Amino acid sequence: MRRHLVERLRAGGYLHDDAVAAAFVAVPRELFLAAHAERHGLDDVYRDDAIVTRRDATTGQPTSSSSQPAIMARMLEMLGAAAGDRILEIGAGTGYNAALLARLVGDGGAVTSVELDADVAVDARRALLAAKSPARVEVGDGARGWPAAAPVDGVIATASTEQIPRPWFDQLRPGGRLVVPLRLSPVVPWLQAVASFRKVRSGFDAVAVTGGGFMSLRRSGEADPRGRAARLTVGEVADGGRGRVHLELAGPPLAGLDVAARQRLVMTALGFARRRPIGLEGASPLALLAYVALALPEERLVEVVRSGRGAGQALGAVDAVDSSLAIMTPDSGGRVRLDAYGGRGAERAVLSAIERWGLAGRPAVGDVRMTIRYGSVRPHGWRSARRGDQWIALDWSR
């Protein structure tokens, strides 16, 4: 089954490196998903899918998983871990990725994985012991790295972040490699790019970028930032008090609306939409949505969650002047639909960004070039943003 998984990953273009392929053949994934294997069988363990292993008891949202093998293979190749390397992993999960890393670095190397959740760490340690893997799992805040393991040759994160924590930079040797899922927009957390960076004097330069989606990096004592965003629920209340939710909006534009403006926006969103398909001509929906999210000011963006029929996540733009709303929704067929409500302000802004994407050559996520610099000097780029103690600049065109 491990060999067949490798064959599928190679056939899909996700796996090229022989050393990474050998690691997948050598490490039994079922040892890290024992409960899942018992319930669903070995065939299910070796499908090319992420498998959720833990959920929040209150919200039901996933808090830990075994990542999809395809993106794991791609990220391992981007890291380029070699025999004798010292690797720091942020987020142990089941321990499967740490075991793969340990095979890549061999007896002369070392793998340290930092996991915030003590229960998750205990399970990962048990699985690594069963697999006879020397990778170590430490309990701690992954954003702080693990100073005792420094200096390391590579850092790989299995959770997404809006900025690169300074300890990762400090604990990485000069010229070392970092692989991390980076959230492109602080408003829409599922718009992400997995990037490999090389450490330079005052930050990082991107080496390669690919698509991917990961849960957010959790920090000790820190609440989910999405819980702090201004929100607006659009729905109906029928006789008897029973309600039906259509949309949930979250983002900066909502914070500045008074009661009357919020009511106008709700009524707008309950109205009929002007609907149009967006031609992608073979391009990725993720690339278009990410481009639009970066091209428009963050103060106009909202994350949209649809309920009922057509449920799913979408990107929205709000025009506070005419209370208009425009929503871009990707579907499972690789298409994007634009729904415009109310006036034309939001719709025109989105269509203008889509036109600029076309004029730029319809760049894909892999065409993104990123530069990260700590300190006050702002790097040049098509778009740059200050995030914490660093500047992140992006250039994006074919």
C-alpha positions as CSV (number, residue, x, y, z in Angstrom):
1,M,0.0,0.0,0.0
2,R,2.9,2.4,0.7
3,R,4.4,1.6,-2.7
4,H,1.0,2.2,-4.4
5,L,0.7,5.5,-2.5
6,V,4.1,6.6,-3.8
7,E,3.1,5.5,-7.4
8,R,0.0,7.7,-7.2
9,L,1.9,10.7,-5.9
10,R,4.5,10.3,-8.7
11,A,1.7,10.0,-11.3
12,G,0.0,13.1,-10.0
13,G,3.2,15.1,-10.2
14,Y,3.5,15.6,-6.4
15,L,6.5,13.5,-5.8
16,H,9.9,13.5,-7.7
17,D,12.6,13.1,-5.2
18,D,13.8,9.5,-4.7
19,A,14.8,10.1,-1.1
20,V,11.3,11.4,-0.2
21,A,9.7,8.5,-2.0
22,A,11.9,6.0,-0.1
23,A,10.8,7.6,3.2
24,F,7.1,7.2,2.3
25,V,7.7,3.6,1.4
26,A,9.6,3.0,4.7
27,V,7.2,4.7,7.2
28,P,3.9,2.9,8.0
29,R,1.2,5.6,8.1
30,E,-1.2,3.3,10.0
31,L,1.0,3.4,13.1
32,F,0.2,7.1,13.3
33,L,-3.5,6.7,12.6
34,A,-4.1,3.5,14.6
35,A,-7.6,4.4,15.7
36,H,-8.6,5.5,12.2
37,A,-7.2,2.3,10.7
38,E,-9.1,0.2,13.2
39,R,-12.4,2.0,12.3
40,H,-12.0,2.4,8.6
41,G,-9.4,-0.1,7.5
42,L,-5.9,0.2,5.9
43,D,-7.2,1.2,2.5
44,D,-8.6,4.4,4.0
45,V,-5.3,5.2,5.7
46,Y,-3.5,5.2,2.4
47,R,-5.8,7.4,0.4
48,D,-4.4,10.7,-0.6
49,D,-6.4,12.8,1.8
50,A,-6.0,14.7,5.1
51,I,-7.4,12.8,8.0
52,V,-8.8,14.7,11.0
53,T,-7.7,13.2,14.3
54,R,-9.0,15.7,16.9
55,R,-11.8,18.3,17.0
56,D,-12.6,21.1,19.4
57,A,-15.2,19.8,21.9
58,T,-17.2,23.0,21.8
59,T,-17.1,24.1,18.1
60,G,-16.4,20.8,16.4
61,Q,-13.7,22.4,14.4
62,P,-10.6,20.3,13.5
63,T,-7.6,21.0,15.8
64,S,-5.2,18.3,14.7
65,S,-4.9,16.0,11.6
66,S,-2.6,14.0,9.4
67,S,-1.9,16.1,6.4
68,Q,-2.7,15.0,2.8
69,P,0.3,13.0,1.6
70,A,0.5,15.0,-1.7
71,I,1.2,18.3,0.1
72,M,3.4,16.5,2.6
73,A,5.6,15.2,-0.3
74,R,5.7,18.6,-1.9
75,M,6.7,20.4,1.3
76,L,9.4,17.8,2.1
77,E,10.9,18.3,-1.4
78,M,10.7,22.1,-0.9
79,L,12.6,21.7,2.4
80,G,15.3,19.6,0.9
81,A,16.4,17.9,4.1
82,A,19.5,15.8,3.6
83,A,21.5,13.2,5.6
84,G,23.0,14.8,8.8
85,D,20.6,17.8,8.9
86,R,19.0,19.2,12.0
87,I,15.4,19.9,11.4
88,L,12.8,21.8,13.5
89,E,9.2,20.9,12.9
90,I,6.4,23.2,14.1
91,G,3.3,21.2,14.9
92,A,3.7,17.4,15.5
93,G,0.2,16.3,14.7
94,T,0.2,12.5,14.6
95,G,4.1,12.4,14.3
96,Y,3.9,10.9,10.8
97,N,5.7,13.9,9.1
98,A,8.4,13.9,11.8
99,A,9.0,10.2,11.1
100,L,9.4,10.9,7.4
101,L,11.9,13.7,8.2
102,A,13.9,11.4,10.5
103,R,14.2,8.9,7.6
104,L,15.5,11.8,5.4
105,V,18.2,13.0,7.8
106,G,19.3,9.6,8.9
107,D,21.3,8.6,12.0
108,G,23.6,11.6,11.8
109,G,20.7,14.1,11.8
110,A,18.1,15.1,14.3
111,V,14.4,16.0,14.2
112,T,12.7,18.0,16.9
113,S,8.9,18.6,16.7
114,V,7.2,21.2,18.9
115,E,3.5,20.6,19.7
116,L,1.3,23.0,21.7
117,D,-1.3,20.3,22.8
118,A,0.2,18.0,25.4
119,D,-2.3,15.2,24.6
120,V,-1.4,15.4,20.9
121,A,2.3,15.3,21.8
122,V,1.8,12.2,23.9
123,D,0.0,10.3,21.1
124,A,2.7,11.4,18.6
125,R,5.5,10.1,20.9
126,R,3.8,6.8,21.3
127,A,3.4,6.4,17.5
128,L,7.0,7.4,16.9
129,L,8.1,4.8,19.5
130,A,6.0,2.1,17.7
131,A,7.6,3.1,14.4
132,K,11.1,3.0,16.0
133,S,11.7,6.6,14.9
134,P,14.3,8.7,16.7
135,A,12.3,12.0,16.1
136,R,11.7,13.9,19.4
137,V,8.4,15.6,20.3
138,E,8.5,18.5,22.7
139,V,5.5,20.3,24.3
140,G,5.7,24.1,23.8
141,D,4.5,27.1,21.8
142,G,5.7,26.5,18.3
143,A,5.9,30.2,17.5
144,R,8.8,30.3,19.9
145,G,10.6,27.4,18.2
146,W,12.8,25.3,20.4
147,P,16.1,27.1,21.4
148,A,17.7,23.9,22.7
149,A,17.7,22.5,19.1
150,A,19.3,25.5,17.5
151,P,21.0,26.1,15.2
152,V,19.0,24.0,12.7
153,D,19.4,23.5,9.0
154,G,15.7,23.6,8.2
155,V,12.3,24.6,9.8
156,I,9.1,23.2,8.5
157,A,5.6,24.3,9.8
158,T,2.5,22.2,9.5
159,A,0.2,25.1,10.5
160,S,-0.5,28.3,8.7
161,T,0.6,31.8,9.9
162,E,0.2,35.4,8.8
163,Q,3.8,36.2,9.6
164,I,7.1,34.4,10.3
165,P,7.9,34.3,14.0
166,R,11.3,35.9,14.7
167,P,12.5,32.8,16.8
168,W,12.3,30.7,13.6
169,F,14.7,33.1,11.9
170,D,17.0,33.3,14.9
171,Q,17.2,29.5,15.4
172,L,17.9,28.8,11.7
173,R,21.4,28.8,10.4
174,P,22.4,31.3,7.8
175,G,21.2,30.1,4.4
176,G,18.9,27.6,6.0
177,R,15.5,26.7,4.5
178,L,12.1,27.4,5.9
179,V,8.9,25.9,4.6
180,V,5.6,27.4,5.9
181,P,1.9,27.8,4.8
182,L,1.5,31.6,4.7
183,R,-1.9,33.2,5.0
184,L,-2.0,35.7,2.2
185,S,-4.9,37.7,3.6
186,P,-5.5,38.3,7.4
187,V,-9.2,38.7,6.5
188,V,-9.7,35.4,4.6
189,P,-7.5,32.8,6.4
190,W,-8.1,30.0,3.9
191,L,-6.4,31.9,1.1
192,Q,-2.9,30.4,1.6
193,A,0.3,29.7,-0.2
194,V,2.9,27.2,0.9
195,A,6.3,28.8,0.5
196,S,9.9,27.7,0.9
197,F,12.3,30.5,2.0
198,R,16.0,30.9,2.3
199,K,17.3,32.8,5.3
200,V,19.2,35.9,4.3
201,R,20.8,38.7,6.4
202,S,17.6,40.4,7.6
203,G,14.8,38.1,6.7
204,F,13.8,35.6,4.0
205,D,13.7,35.3,0.2
206,A,11.2,32.9,-1.3
207,V,12.6,30.0,-3.3
208,A,9.4,28.3,-4.4
209,V,5.6,28.6,-3.8
210,T,2.7,26.2,-4.2
211,G,-0.9,26.0,-3.2
212,G,-2.1,24.4,0.0
213,G,-4.4,24.9,3.0
214,F,-3.6,24.3,6.7
215,M,-5.2,25.0,10.1
216,S,-3.9,28.1,11.8
217,L,-0.9,28.0,14.1
218,R,-2.2,28.1,17.6
219,R,-0.3,30.0,20.3
220,S,-0.3,29.5,24.0
221,G,-3.0,31.6,25.6
222,E,-4.1,33.1,22.3
223,A,-7.7,33.0,21.0
224,D,-8.6,32.4,17.4
225,P,-8.2,35.8,15.7
226,R,-11.3,35.1,13.6
227,G,-13.3,35.2,16.8
228,R,-12.3,38.9,17.2
229,A,-13.4,40.0,13.7
230,A,-16.5,42.1,13.3
231,R,-19.3,39.8,12.2
232,L,-22.7,40.1,10.6
233,T,-25.3,37.3,10.2
234,V,-27.7,37.5,7.3
235,G,-30.8,35.4,7.7
236,E,-34.5,35.2,8.2
237,V,-36.8,34.6,11.2
238,A,-40.0,32.9,10.4
239,D,-43.2,32.7,12.5
240,G,-42.6,30.9,15.7
241,G,-39.1,32.4,16.1
242,R,-37.3,29.9,14.0
243,G,-34.5,31.3,11.9
244,R,-32.6,30.4,8.8
245,V,-29.1,31.7,8.2
246,H,-28.0,32.5,4.6
247,L,-24.6,34.1,5.1
248,E,-22.1,35.0,7.7
249,L,-19.8,37.9,7.0
250,A,-16.7,38.7,8.9
251,G,-14.1,41.4,8.3
252,P,-13.0,45.0,8.8
253,P,-15.7,46.8,6.8
254,L,-18.4,45.7,9.3
255,A,-16.7,47.3,12.3
256,G,-17.3,50.8,10.9
257,L,-21.0,50.4,10.1
258,D,-23.7,51.8,12.4
259,V,-27.0,50.0,13.0
260,A,-28.7,51.6,10.1
261,A,-25.9,50.7,7.7
262,R,-25.8,47.1,9.0
263,Q,-29.5,46.8,8.4
264,R,-29.2,48.1,4.9
265,L,-26.4,45.6,4.2
266,V,-28.5,42.8,5.5
267,M,-31.5,43.8,3.4
268,T,-29.2,44.0,0.4
269,A,-27.8,40.5,0.9
270,L,-31.4,39.1,1.2
271,G,-32.2,40.5,-2.2
272,F,-31.7,39.1,-5.7
273,A,-28.2,38.7,-6.9
274,R,-26.8,39.6,-10.3
275,R,-25.0,36.4,-11.0
276,R,-22.2,35.8,-13.5
277,P,-19.6,33.1,-14.1
278,I,-15.9,34.2,-14.2
279,G,-13.9,32.7,-17.0
280,L,-10.7,31.1,-15.7
281,E,-9.3,29.6,-18.9
282,G,-7.7,26.7,-17.0
283,A,-6.4,28.9,-14.2
284,S,-6.8,28.0,-10.5
285,P,-9.8,29.5,-8.6
286,L,-7.5,29.9,-5.6
287,A,-5.1,32.0,-7.7
288,L,-7.9,34.4,-8.8
289,L,-9.4,34.7,-5.3
290,A,-6.0,35.3,-3.8
291,Y,-5.1,38.0,-6.4
292,V,-8.4,39.8,-5.8
293,A,-7.9,39.7,-2.0
294,L,-4.5,41.2,-2.4
295,A,-5.5,43.8,-5.0
296,L,-8.4,45.2,-2.9
297,P,-7.8,47.1,0.3
298,E,-8.3,44.9,3.4
299,E,-10.8,47.5,4.7
300,R,-13.2,46.4,1.9
301,L,-12.8,42.6,2.3
302,V,-15.0,40.1,4.2
303,E,-14.8,36.4,4.7
304,V,-18.1,34.8,3.7
305,V,-19.6,31.5,4.9
306,R,-22.6,30.3,3.1
307,S,-25.2,28.1,4.7
308,G,-27.8,25.7,3.4
309,R,-27.7,24.9,-0.3
310,G,-24.3,25.9,-1.8
311,A,-22.7,25.9,1.6
312,G,-19.0,26.8,1.7
313,Q,-16.5,29.6,2.0
314,A,-16.2,32.6,-0.3
315,L,-14.5,35.9,-0.6
316,G,-16.6,39.1,-0.4
317,A,-16.2,42.8,-0.9
318,V,-18.3,45.6,0.6
319,D,-18.9,49.1,-0.5
320,A,-20.0,51.2,2.5
321,V,-21.1,54.1,0.3
322,D,-23.9,52.3,-1.5
323,S,-24.2,49.3,0.9
324,S,-23.4,46.9,-1.9
325,L,-21.9,43.4,-1.6
326,A,-20.1,41.3,-4.1
327,I,-19.2,37.6,-3.4
328,M,-16.8,35.4,-5.3
329,T,-17.6,31.7,-4.7
330,P,-15.4,28.8,-5.9
331,D,-17.0,25.5,-6.7
332,S,-15.9,21.9,-6.8
333,G,-15.7,22.0,-10.6
334,G,-12.8,24.5,-10.6
335,R,-15.0,27.5,-11.5
336,V,-15.8,30.9,-9.7
337,R,-19.1,32.6,-9.6
338,L,-19.6,36.3,-8.8
339,D,-22.8,37.3,-7.1
340,A,-23.5,41.0,-6.8
341,Y,-26.1,42.5,-4.4
342,G,-27.5,46.1,-4.3
343,G,-25.5,48.9,-5.9
344,R,-22.6,48.6,-8.3
345,G,-19.7,49.8,-6.1
346,A,-18.5,46.4,-4.7
347,E,-19.1,44.7,-8.0
348,R,-17.1,47.2,-10.0
349,A,-14.2,47.0,-7.5
350,V,-14.1,43.2,-7.8
351,L,-14.4,43.2,-11.6
352,S,-11.6,45.8,-11.9
353,A,-9.3,43.4,-9.8
354,I,-10.3,40.5,-12.0
355,E,-9.4,42.5,-15.1
356,R,-6.0,43.4,-13.7
357,W,-5.4,39.7,-13.0
358,G,-6.1,39.0,-16.7
359,L,-3.8,41.8,-17.8
360,A,-1.1,40.4,-15.6
361,G,-1.2,37.1,-17.4
362,R,-3.5,35.2,-15.0
363,P,-0.7,34.4,-12.6
364,A,-1.0,31.2,-10.6
365,V,-0.2,30.8,-6.9
366,G,3.2,29.3,-7.9
367,D,4.0,32.6,-9.6
368,V,4.0,34.5,-6.3
369,R,7.4,35.9,-5.3
370,M,7.7,36.9,-1.6
371,T,10.3,38.8,0.4
372,I,10.2,39.0,4.2
373,R,12.3,41.6,6.1
374,Y,12.5,42.2,9.8
375,G,12.9,45.8,11.0
376,S,11.7,49.1,9.6
377,V,13.0,49.0,6.0
378,R,10.1,48.3,3.6
379,P,11.0,46.0,0.7
380,H,9.8,46.8,-2.8
381,G,6.9,44.8,-4.2
382,W,3.6,44.8,-6.0
383,R,2.0,44.6,-2.6
384,S,3.6,45.0,0.8
385,A,2.2,44.9,4.3
386,R,3.5,45.4,7.8
387,R,2.7,42.4,9.9
388,G,4.1,42.6,13.5
389,D,7.8,43.1,13.4
390,Q,8.2,42.5,9.7
391,W,7.4,43.6,6.2
392,I,6.0,41.1,3.7
393,A,6.3,42.1,0.0
394,L,4.7,40.2,-2.9
395,D,5.3,40.4,-6.6
396,W,2.8,38.5,-8.7
397,S,2.8,38.4,-12.5
398,R,3.7,35.9,-15.2
